[in-house]
Amino acid sequence: MNTIRSVCVYCGSSPGQNPAYMEAGRIVGRALAHSNLRLVYGGGTKGIMGAVSDATLRAGGKVLGIIPRFLMNKEASTSSLERLDEVVVTENMHQRKQRMFEESDAFVVLPGGIGTLEEIVEMMTWAQLGHHRKPMIFASINGFWGPMMALLDHMRAQGFIHTAHQVQPLVVNEAEAIIPAVLSAASATATPSQGVAAIIEKM
């Protein structure tokens, strides 16, 4: 069984148009703290990123922020970063992603934009190549990641995901079920018959 101590959360630095996205971030943050799991995230203090971080801290949890130097004034402020338990400043995005991977035992992706998508896709690519077997959870709040799951299924059906058994992200639709899904996935063995995405409606 894999031991989960730190969870990386990828999400938007903007709040998005649906208030449910920000609320999901707060729910995940509180759940991490209550489960004694450290939050690893991109260090931003705005949007959903800020909601997850703030909720984790307010609930007594630990937070590691990893942020490239050039984004410090765009996504965070010095005073806000000082609230975090630990901050790592990298020189570029590649270093940030590598450090986030190294510090994390599982990955959760909340709603976000191109950067959020790019981060989780890289983790899926590494999984396909056999570089890790860490749980990957798509938090499809209000069906946000539905089109992404359809695209993955299309890629698999067309023969472009040759090792689909290595790419087994879970899709969780309810914010309250995200952290339980992470903990459950850590102790479960995915089977090839599940396809690209195992759907968890509610836990």
C-alpha positions, 0 to 999 in steps of 0.5 A: 500500500502506498502511503500518502503524506502530501497531495499536489493540487493543480488548479486555476489561479483565477476563480472561474465563472462558477462559484462551485469551483472556489468552494470545491477548493475550500472543501479540498483544503479543509479535507487535506488538513483534517486528514493530516495531509500536506498540500503541495501546490503552485504557491499562488494566493489568488483564485482557486489556488488561493482558496485551497491554500487558505482553507488548508491553513485555516484548518491547521494543515501544512502547505508547501508552495512552489512558485517560479520567480517570475510569477511571484508578483503575478500570482502571489505577494511576499506577505501572503507567501509568508503565511505558508509553512514552506516556499520553494522559489524556482527559476522556471516552470520545468523546475517547479513541475519537477519539484512538485512531482518529487514532493507529492504522493498523489495529484488532484486537478481542480478546474483550471486553464491551460497551465493546469491542464498541461501540469496534469497531462505531464503527470499522465505522460510520466505514468504512461511511461512507467515513471510513477504509479501515484494516484491522479484524481480529476475533480470534475466539479459540475462536469468540468473535466467531462470533455477531457475524459471524452478526449482521452477515451477517443485517443485510446479508441483510436490507438494512441494510448498504447499503455492505457493500463498505466494511465488510470486517472480517477474522476470524482464529481463531488468535492467532498469525495476527492480526498477519500478517493485519493486515500482509497486509490493509494491502497487499490490496484487499478485493473486494465478493464477500467479503461482510461478513467474510472468514474466515481460518482460519490464516495 
